[in-house]
Structure formats: structure tokens, C-alpha cells
Amino acid sequence: MTESSNESDDARKLNDSDQSLESGNTDNEQLSTDPVVNTTDIEPEQTVPSYKRNPAKTDKPAKIKKIVLALVALIVLGFIAYGLYKSNQHSEPKVVTLQGQMQMQQTSIGAKVPGRIAQILVKEGEAVTIGQQLIEMDSPEINAKINQARAGKQMAQSQLDKAENGARPQEIAQAKAAWQANKAASDLAENTYQRVNRLYEEGLMARQKRDEAYAQYQATQDQTEAARLQYDLAKEGARSEDKSAATAQVAQVDAKLEEALVAKEEANLRSPIAGIVDNVIVSAGEVIGQGVPLLTLVNTDEQWVVLNVTETHLNQFAIGQRFMGTIPALSSPEKPYTKQFTVYATSTLSDFATWRPTNNDDGFDVRTFEIKARPTSPDRRIRSGMSVVVRLNSTPVNQTQE
């Protein structure tokens, strides 16, 4: 209580001093304007200490109040503007930008047979057609195999001709003459045996002589039969089995010859597709092995774009659906280059997760799927690796209706 009373007394003293200071200032002003008066006639007053009052101190609380009110007004206006912005954001669809990459069919041309490159007939950037010769190769081993196969074919063919045509007429006549000579000898031996046998029966010839005549007769009979069979074989020709064997041997040699000719043809590489020569890897004079890539062809008609799309936007890329894409590499500041694409493939399995929640309340993983789409009309100016920008409206999954 004592402290509070002292503080109030001090405050009253300060107020009184301020009032006396103000009254003193007004009196001094009046004295300065009045005529000069003899100071001896004026009674001396008690001297009061002069305090100068700073008028800025009295205005400071008002200024602070105005500043606070202005800040409050700005905060309120900021909240209102933020609310309007969020409402417009919810009312207008959000645009999502996807970046894809163009790809083309690339074919690596390799050697099927080893050899030395004799000549390269195309250059990088040159357009080629199907069946056009690209590289000419020199392979002496293939030429040797071709000559060997041709010689084998001639030998097998002669054996087949012999089997099909049979013996020559001279051989047939010779076989017939041998048969007839043996038949005549057999008839003579038969007659001799009969005479000796009659003499033996009459007792005029020994038994030994009769047996020798009989053995000679039997021998000539066997020789005659063998000559006859040889004559029949010469007339009939080769057996069917021999003919089949000769035919198979000719076919085998033909296959070897065809294999050698195909190897020679494959040595002279030809283009399997129509496109543009992208890269020539080898040079003339190099020796290459089997299966080594020699050059790369690009089919400019086979073009497609690859996009990685999250599952939240996958419903906008169904198979057969079309969308527009911009190719910056072919665009100008005045006119962007746009193409229409048609989706033809969607990956069955997801590639990766683009966002993973930290707890169960945040939602689920957002998976990414690969989308492939072809342009409606291919453009030869498009190159593999060019970027394609696709802009689409973001539609939440929970708002889509079937």
C-alpha cells in the first residue's frame, strides 16, 4: 500500500510540474509581446525548473495502433485472396505434363559367314530398299566348297545314270555270247556222257571214264546256267535298291552344293528391310567373323513413343485411345509441332513406384506403367530419342465413373 501511494504521489507531482511548465511558457509568450515593464515592481515568484516536453512521445501509441490495424487488414485480405485462389484451383482442372521419348526399329546387319570385306556399297544416311546389296565379301573357302560340291555332283549323277540306263548293248551281246558258248559246251558234254555211258553198259568202257564224262557234263551245265543269269541281268539293268541309293547320293551332293551357294550369297549382304543406314561399323579390307555386326539400319516407318504414366492417369491411355503430343525438336517459337498418337500397347506389370507413403493414412503407393503409342502418320524428320511432351487434365481416380 505504501509503494502504491508513493507512486501515485509521484505521478501527481509530475502532472503538476507539466501544468506549471505549460503556464510558464504561456506567461513568457505574453511577456514577450507586452511592453517593457520595470521588473523591480514585480514580485519575485518561486523559480520552477523548466522541462522541455517532446511532442513525438505523445503521438507514438497512435502510430503503433494504426500500424497494427493495417497489418490486421493485410492479413485478412491475404486470407481472402488465398481462399479465392484455392476455390479457382478446385474449379479448374489441373494440367499434368508428361515427357516421352521417340523410338524407331533398329536392325543390326551381321555376317553369317566369315570372310574379308571387299567393298562397302552404302554410306551413312543413305536410304536403302529391301534386297539391296550392302556389302560385298571375298571368301576363297566358300569358292573351294562350291567347286568340291560340283565335282561330287557329277560323280553321283554318273552313277545314277548307269543304274537307270543299265548295261550297254555291247555288254548285253557279250553276255549272250558267253551264255550260248557255255550252252554249246554243255550240249557237247551231255552227248559225250551218253555215249560213254552206253559203252560202259556194254562193258566196253571203264567206270572211271563214265564218271569223268558225267562230272564234265554237270560242270558245263552249271556254267551254262551262270552265263544265262548274267545275260538276264545285263538285259534287266540295275536293281531298284541300287537306283534308290544312287538317287539319294545325288540329292546329298545337291544339298552340299546349295549350301555352298547360299553361303556365297549370304557373304554379299543384302538389306532385309527398307530404311536408312544409321551407322557403318567396319571398313573395307577387314576380316570379320561369323555373327559380327557390320552396320545398323533404321526403319523410319516404324515409329512409336514411350511414356511412363502413373496409375492415376492410366485410364486416359487405354489401348486404341488417341492423344496429342508436341515434339520440341521440330517446333518453332511461333508454331509448335504436334502429332496425334494412338496407344497400341500397355505394360502388363508396373515398372516402379513414384511415391511411397510414410504411414497408412497417407494413401497407397503410386505405380508407374509404360505406354507405347504410334503416330497416326509417320514423319521421316523424327529421330529416335526425340522428346515428346504430352499435356492432359488431371482427373482423380475417385471421381471417374464407369
C-alpha positions as CSV (number, residue, x, y, z in Angstrom):
1,M,0.0,0.0,0.0
2,T,2.8,2.4,0.8
3,E,4.5,1.8,-2.5
4,S,1.3,2.3,-4.5
5,S,0.6,5.6,-2.7
6,N,4.1,6.8,-3.3
7,E,3.8,6.0,-7.0
8,S,0.5,7.9,-7.2
9,D,2.0,10.9,-5.4
10,D,4.9,11.0,-7.8
11,A,2.6,10.8,-10.8
12,R,0.6,13.8,-9.4
13,K,3.8,15.8,-8.9
14,L,4.8,15.1,-12.5
15,N,1.4,16.3,-13.8
16,D,1.6,19.5,-11.7
17,S,5.1,20.2,-13.0
18,D,3.9,19.7,-16.5
19,Q,1.0,22.1,-16.0
20,S,3.2,24.7,-14.4
21,L,5.6,24.4,-17.2
22,E,2.9,25.0,-19.8
23,S,1.6,28.0,-17.8
24,G,5.1,29.4,-17.6
25,N,5.6,29.1,-21.3
26,T,2.3,30.9,-21.9
27,D,3.3,33.7,-19.5
28,N,6.7,34.1,-21.2
29,E,5.0,34.5,-24.5
30,Q,2.7,37.2,-23.1
31,L,5.7,39.0,-21.6
32,S,7.5,39.0,-24.9
33,T,4.6,40.6,-26.6
34,D,3.7,43.2,-23.8
35,P,5.5,46.5,-23.4
36,V,8.6,46.6,-21.3
37,V,7.8,46.8,-17.6
38,N,10.0,47.6,-14.7
39,T,11.0,44.3,-13.2
40,T,11.6,45.9,-9.8
41,D,7.8,46.4,-9.3
42,I,7.0,42.8,-9.9
43,E,7.1,40.5,-7.0
44,P,9.6,37.7,-7.4
45,E,8.0,34.3,-8.0
46,Q,9.2,31.0,-7.0
47,T,11.6,29.6,-9.5
48,V,10.3,26.4,-11.3
49,P,12.6,24.1,-13.1
50,S,12.0,24.2,-16.9
51,Y,11.2,20.8,-18.5
52,K,11.0,20.5,-22.3
53,R,8.3,18.1,-23.4
54,N,8.8,16.0,-26.5
55,P,5.6,16.1,-28.5
56,A,6.6,12.9,-30.5
57,K,6.2,10.8,-27.4
58,T,2.5,11.6,-27.2
59,D,1.9,10.5,-30.9
60,K,3.8,7.2,-30.7
61,P,0.9,5.0,-29.3
62,A,-1.4,6.3,-32.0
63,K,1.0,5.4,-34.8
64,I,1.6,1.9,-33.3
65,K,-2.2,1.4,-33.3
66,K,-2.5,2.4,-36.9
67,I,0.3,0.1,-37.9
68,V,-1.3,-2.8,-36.1
69,L,-4.7,-2.1,-37.7
70,A,-3.0,-2.0,-41.2
71,L,-1.3,-5.4,-40.6
72,V,-4.6,-6.9,-39.5
73,A,-6.3,-5.6,-42.6
74,L,-3.5,-7.0,-44.8
75,I,-3.7,-10.4,-43.1
76,V,-7.5,-10.5,-43.7
77,L,-7.0,-9.6,-47.3
78,G,-4.4,-12.3,-47.7
79,F,-6.7,-14.9,-46.3
80,I,-9.5,-13.8,-48.7
81,A,-7.1,-13.9,-51.7
82,Y,-5.9,-17.4,-50.7
83,G,-9.4,-18.6,-50.4
84,L,-10.3,-17.3,-53.8
85,Y,-7.2,-18.9,-55.3
86,K,-7.9,-22.3,-53.8
87,S,-11.5,-22.1,-55.0
88,N,-10.4,-21.3,-58.5
89,Q,-7.9,-24.1,-58.3
90,H,-10.6,-26.6,-57.4
91,S,-12.9,-25.4,-60.0
92,E,-10.4,-25.5,-62.9
93,P,-8.8,-28.9,-63.9
94,K,-5.1,-29.2,-63.2
95,V,-2.8,-29.7,-66.2
96,V,-0.3,-32.6,-65.9
97,T,2.7,-32.6,-68.3
98,L,4.3,-35.9,-69.3
99,Q,7.6,-36.3,-71.2
100,G,8.1,-39.3,-73.5
101,Q,10.7,-40.4,-75.9
102,M,10.5,-41.4,-79.6
103,Q,11.9,-44.8,-80.7
104,M,12.4,-46.5,-84.1
105,Q,13.0,-50.0,-85.3
106,Q,16.8,-50.7,-85.5
107,T,18.2,-53.7,-87.3
108,S,21.9,-54.8,-86.9
109,I,23.2,-56.5,-90.0
110,G,25.8,-59.2,-89.2
111,A,27.9,-61.6,-91.2
112,K,26.6,-65.2,-91.4
113,V,29.9,-66.5,-92.8
114,P,33.5,-65.4,-92.1
115,G,35.5,-63.6,-94.7
116,R,37.2,-60.4,-95.9
117,I,35.2,-57.3,-96.8
118,A,35.9,-56.5,-100.4
119,Q,33.6,-53.4,-100.8
120,I,31.0,-51.4,-98.8
121,L,28.3,-50.3,-101.2
122,V,26.3,-47.9,-99.0
123,K,27.1,-44.8,-96.8
124,E,25.7,-43.5,-93.6
125,G,22.4,-41.6,-94.0
126,E,21.6,-43.3,-97.3
127,A,18.1,-44.8,-97.9
128,V,18.1,-48.5,-98.9
129,T,15.3,-50.8,-100.1
130,I,14.6,-54.5,-99.4
131,G,17.0,-56.8,-101.1
132,Q,19.6,-54.1,-101.9
133,Q,23.2,-55.3,-101.6
134,L,25.0,-53.6,-98.8
135,I,28.4,-55.3,-98.5
136,E,30.4,-57.5,-100.9
137,M,32.7,-60.0,-99.3
138,D,35.6,-62.2,-100.6
139,S,35.7,-65.8,-99.2
140,P,38.0,-68.3,-101.0
141,E,36.9,-71.0,-98.7
142,I,33.4,-70.7,-100.0
143,N,34.5,-70.9,-103.6
144,A,36.5,-74.1,-102.8
145,K,33.4,-75.7,-101.2
146,I,31.4,-74.8,-104.3
147,N,33.9,-76.5,-106.7
148,Q,34.1,-79.5,-104.5
149,A,30.3,-79.9,-104.3
150,R,30.0,-79.6,-108.1
151,A,32.6,-82.3,-108.7
152,G,30.8,-84.6,-106.3
153,K,27.6,-84.0,-108.0
154,Q,29.0,-85.0,-111.4
155,M,30.3,-88.3,-110.0
156,A,27.0,-89.1,-108.2
157,Q,25.0,-88.3,-111.3
158,S,27.0,-90.6,-113.5
159,Q,26.4,-93.5,-111.0
160,L,22.7,-92.7,-111.2
161,D,22.7,-92.6,-115.0
162,K,24.5,-96.0,-115.1
163,A,21.9,-97.5,-112.7
164,E,19.0,-96.2,-114.6
165,N,20.3,-97.0,-118.1
166,G,21.6,-100.5,-117.3
167,A,24.4,-102.3,-119.3
168,R,25.4,-101.1,-122.7
169,P,24.3,-103.1,-125.8
170,Q,27.8,-104.4,-126.3
171,E,27.8,-105.8,-122.8
172,I,24.5,-107.4,-123.3
173,A,25.7,-109.0,-126.6
174,Q,28.9,-110.2,-124.8
175,A,26.8,-111.8,-122.0
176,K,24.6,-113.5,-124.6
177,A,27.6,-114.9,-126.5
178,A,29.1,-116.3,-123.3
179,W,25.8,-118.0,-122.4
180,Q,25.5,-119.5,-125.9
181,A,29.1,-120.8,-125.8
182,N,28.5,-122.4,-122.4
183,K,25.3,-123.9,-123.6
184,A,27.1,-125.4,-126.6
185,A,29.8,-126.9,-124.4
186,S,27.0,-128.2,-122.1
187,D,25.3,-130.0,-125.0
188,L,28.6,-131.5,-126.1
189,A,29.3,-132.7,-122.6
190,E,25.8,-134.2,-122.4
191,N,26.3,-136.2,-125.7
192,T,29.7,-137.4,-124.6
193,Y,28.4,-138.6,-121.4
194,Q,25.6,-140.6,-123.1
195,R,28.0,-142.4,-125.5
196,V,30.4,-143.2,-122.7
197,N,27.5,-144.5,-120.6
198,R,26.3,-146.8,-123.4
199,L,29.8,-148.2,-123.8
200,Y,30.0,-148.7,-120.1
201,E,26.8,-150.6,-120.0
202,E,28.1,-152.8,-122.9
203,G,31.3,-153.4,-120.9
204,L,33.5,-151.7,-123.4
205,M,34.3,-148.6,-121.2
206,A,35.6,-148.5,-117.8
207,R,33.5,-147.0,-115.0
208,Q,36.1,-144.3,-114.3
209,K,35.7,-142.9,-117.8
210,R,32.0,-142.8,-117.4
211,D,32.2,-140.9,-114.1
212,E,34.6,-138.4,-115.6
213,A,32.2,-137.7,-118.5
214,Y,29.4,-137.3,-116.1
215,A,31.3,-134.7,-114.0
216,Q,32.2,-132.8,-117.1
217,Y,28.6,-132.8,-118.1
218,Q,27.5,-131.4,-114.7
219,A,30.2,-128.7,-114.7
220,T,29.2,-127.4,-118.1
221,Q,25.5,-127.4,-117.0
222,D,26.4,-125.1,-114.1
223,Q,28.5,-122.8,-116.2
224,T,25.7,-122.5,-118.8
225,E,23.2,-121.5,-116.1
226,A,25.5,-118.9,-114.7
227,A,26.1,-117.4,-118.2
228,R,22.3,-117.3,-118.7
229,L,21.8,-115.4,-115.5
230,Q,24.5,-113.0,-116.3
231,Y,22.8,-112.4,-119.7
232,D,19.4,-111.8,-118.0
233,L,21.0,-109.4,-115.5
234,A,22.6,-107.4,-118.3
235,K,19.2,-107.1,-120.1
236,E,17.3,-106.1,-116.9
237,G,19.8,-103.5,-115.6
238,A,20.5,-102.4,-112.0
239,R,18.3,-103.3,-109.1
240,S,15.7,-100.8,-107.7
241,E,17.7,-100.6,-104.5
242,D,20.8,-99.5,-106.4
243,K,18.8,-96.9,-108.3
244,S,17.4,-95.5,-105.0
245,A,20.9,-95.4,-103.4
246,A,22.3,-93.6,-106.5
247,T,19.4,-91.1,-106.4
248,A,19.9,-90.4,-102.7
249,Q,23.6,-89.8,-103.2
250,V,22.9,-87.2,-106.0
251,A,20.4,-85.4,-103.7
252,Q,23.0,-85.3,-100.9
253,V,25.6,-83.7,-103.2
254,D,23.0,-81.2,-104.5
255,A,22.3,-80.1,-100.9
256,K,26.0,-79.5,-100.3
257,L,26.3,-77.5,-103.4
258,E,23.2,-75.5,-102.5
259,E,24.7,-74.8,-99.0
260,A,27.9,-73.5,-100.5
261,L,26.0,-71.3,-103.0
262,V,23.8,-69.9,-100.1
263,A,26.9,-69.2,-98.1
264,K,28.3,-67.3,-101.1
265,E,25.1,-65.3,-101.4
266,E,25.0,-64.5,-97.7
267,A,28.5,-63.2,-97.9
268,N,27.2,-60.5,-100.2
269,L,25.0,-58.9,-97.5
270,R,21.6,-57.6,-98.6
271,S,19.1,-55.3,-96.8
272,P,16.3,-57.2,-95.1
273,I,14.2,-54.0,-94.6
274,A,13.7,-50.6,-96.2
275,G,15.2,-47.8,-94.1
276,I,18.2,-45.6,-93.6
277,V,21.8,-46.6,-92.9
278,D,22.4,-45.3,-89.4
279,N,25.9,-46.5,-88.7
280,V,28.6,-48.3,-90.7
281,I,30.9,-50.1,-88.2
282,V,33.5,-51.8,-90.4
283,S,35.8,-50.7,-93.2
284,A,36.8,-52.3,-96.5
285,G,39.6,-54.9,-96.2
286,E,38.8,-56.0,-92.6
287,V,38.5,-59.7,-91.9
288,I,35.3,-60.4,-89.9
289,G,34.0,-63.5,-88.1
290,Q,30.6,-65.1,-88.2
291,G,27.9,-63.1,-86.5
292,V,29.9,-59.8,-86.1
293,P,27.6,-56.7,-86.6
294,L,28.7,-54.7,-89.7
295,L,26.2,-51.9,-89.9
296,T,22.8,-50.7,-88.5
297,L,19.6,-49.9,-90.4
298,V,16.7,-47.8,-89.0
299,N,13.2,-48.2,-90.3
300,T,11.7,-44.7,-90.2
301,D,8.2,-46.0,-90.9
302,E,8.2,-48.0,-87.6
303,Q,8.0,-45.1,-85.0
304,W,6.5,-45.1,-81.5
305,V,6.6,-43.0,-78.4
306,V,7.3,-44.5,-74.9
307,L,5.6,-42.8,-71.9
308,N,5.8,-43.6,-68.2
309,V,2.4,-43.0,-66.8
310,T,1.3,-43.2,-63.2
311,E,-1.7,-45.4,-62.4
312,T,-3.8,-42.2,-61.5
313,H,-3.7,-41.2,-65.2
314,L,-3.7,-44.7,-66.7
315,N,-7.4,-44.6,-67.6
316,Q,-6.6,-41.8,-70.1
317,F,-4.3,-44.1,-72.1
318,A,-6.4,-47.1,-72.9
319,I,-5.5,-49.2,-76.0
320,G,-6.8,-47.6,-79.1
321,Q,-7.2,-44.2,-77.4
322,R,-5.7,-41.1,-79.1
323,F,-3.9,-38.1,-77.7
324,M,-1.8,-35.2,-78.9
325,G,1.9,-34.7,-78.3
326,T,4.3,-31.9,-79.0
327,I,7.8,-32.6,-80.3
328,P,10.1,-29.7,-79.2
329,A,12.9,-30.6,-81.6
330,L,10.7,-29.9,-84.6
331,S,8.8,-27.0,-83.1
332,S,9.5,-23.3,-83.6
333,P,8.6,-20.4,-81.2
334,E,5.8,-19.3,-83.5
335,K,4.4,-22.8,-84.4
336,P,4.7,-25.9,-82.2
337,Y,5.0,-29.2,-83.9
338,T,2.2,-31.6,-82.7
339,K,1.4,-35.1,-83.7
340,Q,-1.6,-37.4,-83.0
341,F,-0.7,-40.7,-81.4
342,T,-2.7,-43.9,-80.9
343,V,-2.0,-46.2,-77.9
344,Y,-1.2,-49.8,-79.1
345,A,0.5,-51.4,-76.0
346,T,0.4,-51.1,-72.3
347,S,2.9,-52.9,-70.0
348,T,1.2,-55.7,-68.0
349,L,3.5,-55.2,-65.0
350,S,4.4,-51.9,-63.3
351,D,7.9,-50.6,-63.6
352,F,8.5,-48.8,-60.3
353,A,6.8,-46.8,-57.5
354,T,6.9,-43.0,-57.8
355,W,5.8,-42.2,-54.3
356,R,5.7,-44.3,-51.1
357,P,3.6,-43.2,-48.1
358,T,5.2,-42.9,-44.6
359,N,2.1,-44.2,-42.8
360,N,-1.3,-45.8,-43.6
361,D,-3.2,-42.5,-43.5
362,D,-1.2,-41.1,-46.4
363,G,-2.7,-43.5,-49.1
364,F,-1.1,-46.1,-51.3
365,D,2.0,-46.4,-53.5
366,V,1.5,-44.8,-56.9
367,R,2.8,-47.2,-59.5
368,T,4.1,-46.3,-63.0
369,F,3.3,-48.2,-66.2
370,E,4.9,-48.0,-69.6
371,I,2.7,-46.9,-72.5
372,K,3.6,-47.2,-76.2
373,A,1.8,-45.3,-78.9
374,R,2.3,-44.9,-82.7
375,P,1.9,-41.6,-84.6
376,T,-1.1,-41.5,-87.0
377,S,1.2,-40.7,-89.9
378,P,5.0,-41.3,-89.6
379,D,7.4,-38.4,-90.3
380,R,10.8,-39.1,-91.7
381,R,12.1,-36.0,-89.8
382,I,11.5,-37.7,-86.5
383,R,14.6,-39.3,-85.0
384,S,15.0,-41.8,-82.3
385,G,15.4,-40.2,-78.9
386,M,13.4,-37.0,-79.5
387,S,11.3,-35.8,-76.6
388,V,7.5,-35.8,-76.8
389,V,5.6,-33.5,-74.4
390,V,2.0,-34.6,-73.6
391,R,-0.3,-32.4,-71.6
392,L,-3.5,-33.8,-70.1
393,N,-6.1,-32.8,-67.5
394,S,-5.6,-34.4,-64.1
395,T,-8.7,-36.4,-63.2
396,P,-8.7,-38.0,-59.7
397,V,-9.4,-41.7,-59.7
398,N,-12.2,-41.4,-57.2
399,Q,-14.1,-39.0,-59.5
400,T,-14.1,-41.3,-62.6
401,Q,-17.3,-43.1,-63.4
402,E,-17.8,-46.2,-65.4
